[in-house]
Amino acid sequence: MSKPTQHIAVIRLSAMGDVAMTVPVIRAFIQQNPRIKITVVSRPFFKPFFDGIPNVAFFAVDVKGRYKGFFGLLKLYADLQQLNIDAVADLHNVLRSQIIRTLFSLSGKKVAATDKGRAEKRALTRAENKVFQPVKTMVERHVETFKKLGFSVDLSSPSFPEKAILSEEILSFSGSKNETPSFDGMCWIGIAPFAQYESKVYPLDLMQKVVEKLASNTQFKIFLFGGGKEEIEKLNAFAKQRENVIIVAGKLNLHQELQLISNLDVMLSMDSGNAHIAAMLGIKVITLWGATHPFAGFAPFNQPLENCLTADREKYPLLPTSVYGNKKVSGYEEVMRSISVESVVEKINLELNH
């Protein structure tokens, strides 16, 4: 008789949004299986995502250093073996993680991998004979992975961490906030206007108008998120030295950004990592979708579908044209212009009124 599982290695190496989507599943798993330990195997940058979750350790994988290449994977397997791991949940399911889980399987350990549903996603995004219906979310697929290891995870009533107490460093540029956000006090709105691929980015001239309309309400404080010199320059153009528009990009580390995001009343994001970060913290999220679509399984966790504002499929019937936004289709470069500035601002106001 094999010994019961007490320690699970969870592998998800990248990318930011994908790693963030594992957090609600792991948090719920630990709450419902408090005697099990999890070690998250991921890149060092993502460690703050898992801080504060009981029974969760973090194993940092530097794929450009000690764990580079095939021999680096053998070292990673050897190092993980030292942790007395009983089972592996491969939530990434790429060649690198497949090799690690196979080595564990050959040593007699339980392993399971997330089925990414590639066939269903191809059917959703192909031009001909498109099957326009939602596929399972990645969060649901991760739950199924744990089920293969013999554990149930119920996400019907998720819990989220408390809002972080902001440090003096953050407060120095954010200012303080009323305990009970309402239209009688200051409302904090996060805006993350960038994404990895251009097809997922709301046109900057339209986003400029969104920021201007929101900033005209002095009860709103708007925080602009991004990274890198080029994005910061664009955010400066959005802000135009308005008192109630604050650029976060380049001022905080990831841990501090998470603390600030946990205090937002709503986050406006593209189909990108910031949407999933806000969602894992229990913040209301409104997302804008161009070439991609929430039906592909990447809608932010625990958010209503009506908060996903999508491009006009009557005008652009081939949408979605891509799962990740990395595919260019002639004539579909401007699909996001079919999402009006007014509809974005109205949706934000609606969420704040709730």
N, C-alpha and C positions, 0 to 999 in steps of 0.2 A: 504493500500500500504506500503510495507516494505521500510525502509530507504536505500539509496544507500550505497554501500560498500565504506568505507573510510579508514579502518584499517584492514589489513590482518595479522594474525599470520601464519608464515611459520615454520613448524616443520621438522627439520632434525637433529637428535641427533648425529649420527656417520655414517660412519667412515671418516677419513680424506679426502680420495679421493671423497667419495660420497658427503660430505659437499661442497668440492671445486667445484663439478659439478653443484651445485645449483647457484653458484655466477654469471655466465654469464646470466642465466635466470632472476635472480633477478635484475641484473644491467640493462638489456634490459627492463624489466617490468617497472622499475621506470622511465626510460627515456621516455617510451611510455605512461605511466600513471602517470604523475608528481604530480597529486593531491592525490594519494593514498599513505598511510603510510604502511610500512611493519615492523613487529617485527619478527626477526629471533630467533627461540627458539632452542638453541643448547648447546653443552657443552662449558664451559668457554674457553678452549684452542683455539677454532676456531674463536673467536671474531675478530682477525686481518684480517681474510678473507674479512670481510664486512666493515672494516674501510674505510671511504671516499666515500661510496655510499650514495647519498642524500636520505633523507626520510626513511632511514633504521636504526632501533634501534636493539639492541641485548639484548636478555634475556637469561642469563646464567643459565643452569640447572645442578646442582650438584646431580647426581643420587645416589651418595654414602652418601650425607648429607641430607639436608632438603627434597629433593624430592625422597628419597629412598622408594622403595616398593609401595604397593597399596595406603596406606594412604599418602605417599609422592606425588603420582599423584593427589590425591584430593587437596592437598595443592597447587600443581602446577596449577591446574585448577582455584582454588580460586584466586591465585596471578595474573594469566593471565586475569581473569575476570575484575580485577581492571583497566586494560589498555583500557577498552572500545573497545574491538575487535569486528568487525562486521562479520568476516569470517575466516575460517581456511583452509590453504592449507597444507595437510599432505603429505610431500614429502618423508617420511620415510616408513609409512604404516607397522609398526610392532605393537605388542600388546600394548606397552606403548603409542605410538602416537594414536593408534585406540581408546583407552580409553578416552584420552583427547578430541579428535575430536567428539566422541560420546556424551560426556558431553556437549560440545558446541552445538551440533545438538539438543539435548533435550531441550536446553535453547532457541531454535529458531534461532540459527545462521546458516549461510550458511557454508557447509563444503564440501571439495573435497579431494580425495586421489589419489596418483600416482599408476597406475596399473603397476606393475613391470614386467608383461609379463612372468610369471613363466612357463607357458605351452610351449611357443615358445622357451624359453631358455632350457627347458628339451629336446625338440625335436632337438635342435642344438647340445647338448652335449651327448645324449644317444649313445650307441654303435651300436644298431640295428635300421634300418629305420631312420637313421640320416637325418635331414632336414638342409643341409648346405647352409643357406642363412641368410643375416643380419636381425636381429630383430631391432625394433625401439631403438634409443639411449635413455639413461636415460634423457638426456637433452630434447629430443623431448617429452618424457613422462611427464616431469615436465611442459612443455608448455601446454600440454593437460589438466593438473590439473588446471592450471589457467583459461583455456578456460571453464572448468566446472563451475567456479565461475563467468563467464561472461566477462572475459578479454582476449584479444588477445595479443600475444607476438611474434614479428617478429625478428628472429635471423639471417636473411639473410645478414645483414651488421652490425656485432657486433662491439662495441667500447671497448677499453681497457684503463686502467689507464696509465698515463704517467710513464716513467721510474723513479724510485725513485732517489732522490739525496742522495748519500751514506754518512753516518755519518763518523766522524773521526775514530770511533771504528771499523767500517767495513773496511774502507780504510787502516787501519793500517796493515791488513794482505792481503787484496785483491789487494792493489795498485790501481792507477787510470787507467782510460780507455779513449781511444780516443773518441771524440764525434761521429764520423762516423766509425763504425767498418767495416773493409774491410781487404783484404789481404795486404794492405799497412800499417795496424796497428794491434793492438792486438785484437784477437777474444776471447771471453769468452765462454767456453763450460762447462755446468753443467753435471755431471754424478751422477745418483742416482742408485747404483747397487743392491739395496736390495728390498725385498718385503715380505709380511706377510708369504707367503708359498714358500717352496723351489722350487716347480714346476714352479714358475714364475721368478726364479732368474737365470740370465745368468751365466754359470759356471765361477767360480772365476779365473781359469787359463786363460780362454779366455778373460775375462774382463781385466785381467792384460795386455794381449797383446794389447787390444784396447787402454788402457791408454798409454802404451809404444809407440805405433805408433803415437798417437796424440801428445804426449809430445815431440816427436822428432822434431816437427815443433815449432820453437821458437816463431812463431807468435801466437801460441795458449796458452791461460792460462786456466787450467782445474781446476774446483772446484768440490770436491767430497762431496756428501751429504749422511747423514745417521744419526744414533743415537744409543746411548748405547755403553758400553765398548767393547763388542765383535765386533760390526761393526767398531768402530774406529780403533781397532787393525788390522782388515782386510784392512781398508783404508790406514793405515800407510804402509802396505806391498805394496799396489798399488803405493803410492807416492814415496817411496824410496828416500826421501829427494831431489827430483827434484825441482828446483826453480820455474818452471811453473806449478806445481801440488800442489794445496792447499786444505787441509782438512778443510771443513766447520763444519763438525759434532762436536758437543760439544762446539762450540765457540760462537754461536749466538742463541738468542731466535727466536720464530716463526716470529714475526714482522720484525726482522732484516733479517731473511732468505728470507722473501718475497721481501724485498727491494733489496737484492742481486740478487735473481732470476729474478726480473724485468729488470735487466741490462745484463742478459745473451743474447748471440746470438742464442744459441740452447741448449736444454736440452735432454740428453740421459737418458731414464728411463725404468724401467720394467713396467709391467701393475700394477701400484701402485700409491699412493697418489701424489708423486712428479710430475708425468706426468700431473695430473689434476690441480695441483697448478700452474705449468708453463703455461699450456694452458689458465687458467682463467686470467692470466696476459698478454696474447697475445704473448707469447714466442713460437718460433718454437720448436716442440717436436718430437723426434724420440723414438718410443717404441719398446721393444723386447717382443715377446709373445711365451710362451712355451705351457703349458697345456691349457691355456685360449686362447681366440681369440677376435679380435675387433668386430666380427660379433655379439657378445653377448650384445653389446650396451654400452660398457665401453671404447670405443676409446676416446682419449682426444678431447676436444671441438675444433671445427674449424681447425682441422688438416687433411691433405690429407691422404687417406687410404694407399698410397704408403709409408708413413712415419711409418707405423706399420709393422715391419719386423717379419714375423711369421715363425714358425718351418715348416719343409717340410711335407706336408700332403700326398705326394705320398709315402714317406717312412713310415709315421705314419698316416694312413687313419682314425683312430678313433678321431683325433684332430678336434675340441677341446673336451677334456674329462671332462671339468669342467667349470663352470661359474666363480668361485672365485679362483680356483687353490687348493682347499682343498681336492681333491679326487686323490688318488694314483692309477695308472693303471700299472700293471706288463708289463715290456718291454718298458715303456714310460718315464723312469726316466731321460733319456739323450736327450730328444727331442730338447732341445735348442742348442745342439751341431751342429744341422743341419743349424743353422744361422752362417755363417762364419764371422770371425773377419774382413776380407777384405770388406764384404758387409756392415758391421756396419760403418767402417771408411769411406768407399766411400760415404755412405749416408750422414754422417756428413759433409764431404767436399763439397758435392753437395749443401746442404742447406746453407752452409757458402758462397759459390760462388753466390747463388741467392741473 
